[in-house]
Amino acid sequence: MKKIIFVFMVLALFAFVATSAINKVSASANLCFLCGSGSSCQQCPSDSGKDTQADRKKCEAKGCKVSGTTSCSSAVNVKKCQ
């Protein structure tokens, strides 16, 4: 009986760790740059999921005047750079 409980505890721990790792990956890929006034869009998604100079330059080339970072909005009324 103790072995069965131990196996279930190990499986539960493994499931928790795996879920946490998946959430970290999806959260890090959800970074957007805020576009300031005069931009052709409101948010520009980061390709790498990080705040890098290369990603900022790509967004600027798309018409975004980068003014900061935020998590990407899923709202329909937020215009994202294409």
Chimera marker file (.cmm) of the C-alpha trace (Angstrom):
<marker_set name="trace">
<marker id="1" x="0.000" y="0.000" z="0.000" r="1" g="1" b="0" radius="0.5"/>
<marker id="2" x="2.855" y="2.377" z="0.845" r="1" g="1" b="0" radius="0.5"/>
<marker id="3" x="4.425" y="1.691" z="-2.552" r="1" g="1" b="0" radius="0.5"/>
<marker id="4" x="1.209" y="2.611" z="-4.355" r="1" g="1" b="0" radius="0.5"/>
<marker id="5" x="0.900" y="5.876" z="-2.419" r="1" g="1" b="0" radius="0.5"/>
<marker id="6" x="4.558" y="6.650" z="-3.129" r="1" g="1" b="0" radius="0.5"/>
<marker id="7" x="4.095" y="6.016" z="-6.861" r="1" g="1" b="0" radius="0.5"/>
<marker id="8" x="1.034" y="8.296" z="-6.963" r="1" g="1" b="0" radius="0.5"/>
<marker id="9" x="2.918" y="11.025" z="-5.114" r="1" g="1" b="0" radius="0.5"/>
<marker id="10" x="5.838" y="10.801" z="-7.556" r="1" g="1" b="0" radius="0.5"/>
<marker id="11" x="3.447" y="10.942" z="-10.518" r="1" g="1" b="0" radius="0.5"/>
<marker id="12" x="1.650" y="13.956" z="-9.047" r="1" g="1" b="0" radius="0.5"/>
<marker id="13" x="4.964" y="15.728" z="-8.496" r="1" g="1" b="0" radius="0.5"/>
<marker id="14" x="6.051" y="14.951" z="-12.059" r="1" g="1" b="0" radius="0.5"/>
<marker id="15" x="2.748" y="16.286" z="-13.441" r="1" g="1" b="0" radius="0.5"/>
<marker id="16" x="3.123" y="19.482" z="-11.393" r="1" g="1" b="0" radius="0.5"/>
<marker id="17" x="6.694" y="20.072" z="-12.579" r="1" g="1" b="0" radius="0.5"/>
<marker id="18" x="5.787" y="19.378" z="-16.209" r="1" g="1" b="0" radius="0.5"/>
<marker id="19" x="2.814" y="21.761" z="-16.048" r="1" g="1" b="0" radius="0.5"/>
<marker id="20" x="4.957" y="24.493" z="-14.485" r="1" g="1" b="0" radius="0.5"/>
<marker id="21" x="7.569" y="24.149" z="-17.220" r="1" g="1" b="0" radius="0.5"/>
<marker id="22" x="4.928" y="24.373" z="-19.952" r="1" g="1" b="0" radius="0.5"/>
<marker id="23" x="3.406" y="27.481" z="-18.363" r="1" g="1" b="0" radius="0.5"/>
<marker id="24" x="6.814" y="29.177" z="-18.198" r="1" g="1" b="0" radius="0.5"/>
<marker id="25" x="7.430" y="28.553" z="-21.902" r="1" g="1" b="0" radius="0.5"/>
<marker id="26" x="4.044" y="29.893" z="-22.965" r="1" g="1" b="0" radius="0.5"/>
<marker id="27" x="4.319" y="32.878" z="-20.640" r="1" g="1" b="0" radius="0.5"/>
<marker id="28" x="7.711" y="33.886" z="-21.929" r="1" g="1" b="0" radius="0.5"/>
<marker id="29" x="6.512" y="33.757" z="-25.514" r="1" g="1" b="0" radius="0.5"/>
<marker id="30" x="3.682" y="36.136" z="-24.669" r="1" g="1" b="0" radius="0.5"/>
<marker id="31" x="5.750" y="39.363" z="-24.626" r="1" g="1" b="0" radius="0.5"/>
<marker id="32" x="4.643" y="42.364" z="-26.673" r="1" g="1" b="0" radius="0.5"/>
<marker id="33" x="6.136" y="45.795" z="-27.193" r="1" g="1" b="0" radius="0.5"/>
<marker id="34" x="3.844" y="48.741" z="-26.535" r="1" g="1" b="0" radius="0.5"/>
<marker id="35" x="3.675" y="51.123" z="-29.467" r="1" g="1" b="0" radius="0.5"/>
<marker id="36" x="3.573" y="54.845" z="-28.693" r="1" g="1" b="0" radius="0.5"/>
<marker id="37" x="1.631" y="57.640" z="-30.371" r="1" g="1" b="0" radius="0.5"/>
<marker id="38" x="2.191" y="57.981" z="-34.079" r="1" g="1" b="0" radius="0.5"/>
<marker id="39" x="2.583" y="54.215" z="-34.510" r="1" g="1" b="0" radius="0.5"/>
<marker id="40" x="0.582" y="52.227" z="-37.037" r="1" g="1" b="0" radius="0.5"/>
<marker id="41" x="-0.324" y="49.654" z="-34.360" r="1" g="1" b="0" radius="0.5"/>
<marker id="42" x="-0.746" y="49.360" z="-30.565" r="1" g="1" b="0" radius="0.5"/>
<marker id="43" x="1.254" y="46.215" z="-29.762" r="1" g="1" b="0" radius="0.5"/>
<marker id="44" x="3.998" y="44.289" z="-31.529" r="1" g="1" b="0" radius="0.5"/>
<marker id="45" x="4.663" y="40.665" z="-30.493" r="1" g="1" b="0" radius="0.5"/>
<marker id="46" x="8.254" y="39.727" z="-29.700" r="1" g="1" b="0" radius="0.5"/>
<marker id="47" x="9.522" y="36.902" z="-31.920" r="1" g="1" b="0" radius="0.5"/>
<marker id="48" x="11.834" y="35.484" z="-29.268" r="1" g="1" b="0" radius="0.5"/>
<marker id="49" x="9.582" y="36.156" z="-26.264" r="1" g="1" b="0" radius="0.5"/>
<marker id="50" x="12.322" y="38.352" z="-24.793" r="1" g="1" b="0" radius="0.5"/>
<marker id="51" x="13.065" y="42.062" z="-24.823" r="1" g="1" b="0" radius="0.5"/>
<marker id="52" x="15.943" y="42.076" z="-27.308" r="1" g="1" b="0" radius="0.5"/>
<marker id="53" x="17.306" y="44.826" z="-29.530" r="1" g="1" b="0" radius="0.5"/>
<marker id="54" x="16.728" y="42.651" z="-32.609" r="1" g="1" b="0" radius="0.5"/>
<marker id="55" x="13.023" y="42.224" z="-31.761" r="1" g="1" b="0" radius="0.5"/>
<marker id="56" x="12.667" y="45.958" z="-31.098" r="1" g="1" b="0" radius="0.5"/>
<marker id="57" x="14.176" y="46.749" z="-34.508" r="1" g="1" b="0" radius="0.5"/>
<marker id="58" x="11.785" y="44.311" z="-36.224" r="1" g="1" b="0" radius="0.5"/>
<marker id="59" x="8.835" y="46.022" z="-34.539" r="1" g="1" b="0" radius="0.5"/>
<marker id="60" x="10.130" y="49.466" z="-35.480" r="1" g="1" b="0" radius="0.5"/>
<marker id="61" x="10.356" y="48.279" z="-39.088" r="1" g="1" b="0" radius="0.5"/>
<marker id="62" x="6.663" y="47.321" z="-38.852" r="1" g="1" b="0" radius="0.5"/>
<marker id="63" x="5.738" y="50.879" z="-37.831" r="1" g="1" b="0" radius="0.5"/>
<marker id="64" x="5.842" y="50.592" z="-34.033" r="1" g="1" b="0" radius="0.5"/>
<marker id="65" x="7.468" y="53.318" z="-31.970" r="1" g="1" b="0" radius="0.5"/>
<marker id="66" x="8.410" y="51.142" z="-28.991" r="1" g="1" b="0" radius="0.5"/>
<marker id="67" x="7.502" y="52.713" z="-25.662" r="1" g="1" b="0" radius="0.5"/>
<marker id="68" x="7.713" y="49.700" z="-23.343" r="1" g="1" b="0" radius="0.5"/>
<marker id="69" x="6.790" y="46.055" z="-22.867" r="1" g="1" b="0" radius="0.5"/>
<marker id="70" x="3.689" y="44.227" z="-21.718" r="1" g="1" b="0" radius="0.5"/>
<marker id="71" x="2.056" y="40.839" z="-21.989" r="1" g="1" b="0" radius="0.5"/>
<marker id="72" x="0.231" y="40.454" z="-25.298" r="1" g="1" b="0" radius="0.5"/>
<marker id="73" x="-3.447" y="41.309" z="-25.181" r="1" g="1" b="0" radius="0.5"/>
<marker id="74" x="-6.000" y="38.919" z="-26.621" r="1" g="1" b="0" radius="0.5"/>
<marker id="75" x="-8.619" y="41.675" z="-26.905" r="1" g="1" b="0" radius="0.5"/>
<marker id="76" x="-10.114" y="42.109" z="-30.359" r="1" g="1" b="0" radius="0.5"/>
<marker id="77" x="-9.846" y="45.901" z="-30.307" r="1" g="1" b="0" radius="0.5"/>
<marker id="78" x="-6.042" y="45.943" z="-29.817" r="1" g="1" b="0" radius="0.5"/>
<marker id="79" x="-4.289" y="46.392" z="-33.160" r="1" g="1" b="0" radius="0.5"/>
<marker id="80" x="-1.144" y="44.281" z="-33.460" r="1" g="1" b="0" radius="0.5"/>
<marker id="81" x="1.651" y="44.950" z="-35.936" r="1" g="1" b="0" radius="0.5"/>
<marker id="82" x="1.750" y="42.541" z="-38.828" r="1" g="1" b="0" radius="0.5"/>
<link id1="1" id2="2" r="1" g="1" b="0" radius="0.2"/>
<link id1="2" id2="3" r="1" g="1" b="0" radius="0.2"/>
<link id1="3" id2="4" r="1" g="1" b="0" radius="0.2"/>
<link id1="4" id2="5" r="1" g="1" b="0" radius="0.2"/>
<link id1="5" id2="6" r="1" g="1" b="0" radius="0.2"/>
<link id1="6" id2="7" r="1" g="1" b="0" radius="0.2"/>
<link id1="7" id2="8" r="1" g="1" b="0" radius="0.2"/>
<link id1="8" id2="9" r="1" g="1" b="0" radius="0.2"/>
<link id1="9" id2="10" r="1" g="1" b="0" radius="0.2"/>
<link id1="10" id2="11" r="1" g="1" b="0" radius="0.2"/>
<link id1="11" id2="12" r="1" g="1" b="0" radius="0.2"/>
<link id1="12" id2="13" r="1" g="1" b="0" radius="0.2"/>
<link id1="13" id2="14" r="1" g="1" b="0" radius="0.2"/>
<link id1="14" id2="15" r="1" g="1" b="0" radius="0.2"/>
<link id1="15" id2="16" r="1" g="1" b="0" radius="0.2"/>
<link id1="16" id2="17" r="1" g="1" b="0" radius="0.2"/>
<link id1="17" id2="18" r="1" g="1" b="0" radius="0.2"/>
<link id1="18" id2="19" r="1" g="1" b="0" radius="0.2"/>
<link id1="19" id2="20" r="1" g="1" b="0" radius="0.2"/>
<link id1="20" id2="21" r="1" g="1" b="0" radius="0.2"/>
<link id1="21" id2="22" r="1" g="1" b="0" radius="0.2"/>
<link id1="22" id2="23" r="1" g="1" b="0" radius="0.2"/>
<link id1="23" id2="24" r="1" g="1" b="0" radius="0.2"/>
<link id1="24" id2="25" r="1" g="1" b="0" radius="0.2"/>
<link id1="25" id2="26" r="1" g="1" b="0" radius="0.2"/>
<link id1="26" id2="27" r="1" g="1" b="0" radius="0.2"/>
<link id1="27" id2="28" r="1" g="1" b="0" radius="0.2"/>
<link id1="28" id2="29" r="1" g="1" b="0" radius="0.2"/>
<link id1="29" id2="30" r="1" g="1" b="0" radius="0.2"/>
<link id1="30" id2="31" r="1" g="1" b="0" radius="0.2"/>
<link id1="31" id2="32" r="1" g="1" b="0" radius="0.2"/>
<link id1="32" id2="33" r="1" g="1" b="0" radius="0.2"/>
<link id1="33" id2="34" r="1" g="1" b="0" radius="0.2"/>
<link id1="34" id2="35" r="1" g="1" b="0" radius="0.2"/>
<link id1="35" id2="36" r="1" g="1" b="0" radius="0.2"/>
<link id1="36" id2="37" r="1" g="1" b="0" radius="0.2"/>
<link id1="37" id2="38" r="1" g="1" b="0" radius="0.2"/>
<link id1="38" id2="39" r="1" g="1" b="0" radius="0.2"/>
<link id1="39" id2="40" r="1" g="1" b="0" radius="0.2"/>
<link id1="40" id2="41" r="1" g="1" b="0" radius="0.2"/>
<link id1="41" id2="42" r="1" g="1" b="0" radius="0.2"/>
<link id1="42" id2="43" r="1" g="1" b="0" radius="0.2"/>
<link id1="43" id2="44" r="1" g="1" b="0" radius="0.2"/>
<link id1="44" id2="45" r="1" g="1" b="0" radius="0.2"/>
<link id1="45" id2="46" r="1" g="1" b="0" radius="0.2"/>
<link id1="46" id2="47" r="1" g="1" b="0" radius="0.2"/>
<link id1="47" id2="48" r="1" g="1" b="0" radius="0.2"/>
<link id1="48" id2="49" r="1" g="1" b="0" radius="0.2"/>
<link id1="49" id2="50" r="1" g="1" b="0" radius="0.2"/>
<link id1="50" id2="51" r="1" g="1" b="0" radius="0.2"/>
<link id1="51" id2="52" r="1" g="1" b="0" radius="0.2"/>
<link id1="52" id2="53" r="1" g="1" b="0" radius="0.2"/>
<link id1="53" id2="54" r="1" g="1" b="0" radius="0.2"/>
<link id1="54" id2="55" r="1" g="1" b="0" radius="0.2"/>
<link id1="55" id2="56" r="1" g="1" b="0" radius="0.2"/>
<link id1="56" id2="57" r="1" g="1" b="0" radius="0.2"/>
<link id1="57" id2="58" r="1" g="1" b="0" radius="0.2"/>
<link id1="58" id2="59" r="1" g="1" b="0" radius="0.2"/>
<link id1="59" id2="60" r="1" g="1" b="0" radius="0.2"/>
<link id1="60" id2="61" r="1" g="1" b="0" radius="0.2"/>
<link id1="61" id2="62" r="1" g="1" b="0" radius="0.2"/>
<link id1="62" id2="63" r="1" g="1" b="0" radius="0.2"/>
<link id1="63" id2="64" r="1" g="1" b="0" radius="0.2"/>
<link id1="64" id2="65" r="1" g="1" b="0" radius="0.2"/>
<link id1="65" id2="66" r="1" g="1" b="0" radius="0.2"/>
<link id1="66" id2="67" r="1" g="1" b="0" radius="0.2"/>
<link id1="67" id2="68" r="1" g="1" b="0" radius="0.2"/>
<link id1="68" id2="69" r="1" g="1" b="0" radius="0.2"/>
<link id1="69" id2="70" r="1" g="1" b="0" radius="0.2"/>
<link id1="70" id2="71" r="1" g="1" b="0" radius="0.2"/>
<link id1="71" id2="72" r="1" g="1" b="0" radius="0.2"/>
<link id1="72" id2="73" r="1" g="1" b="0" radius="0.2"/>
<link id1="73" id2="74" r="1" g="1" b="0" radius="0.2"/>
<link id1="74" id2="75" r="1" g="1" b="0" radius="0.2"/>
<link id1="75" id2="76" r="1" g="1" b="0" radius="0.2"/>
<link id1="76" id2="77" r="1" g="1" b="0" radius="0.2"/>
<link id1="77" id2="78" r="1" g="1" b="0" radius="0.2"/>
<link id1="78" id2="79" r="1" g="1" b="0" radius="0.2"/>
<link id1="79" id2="80" r="1" g="1" b="0" radius="0.2"/>
<link id1="80" id2="81" r="1" g="1" b="0" radius="0.2"/>
<link id1="81" id2="82" r="1" g="1" b="0" radius="0.2"/>
</marker_set>
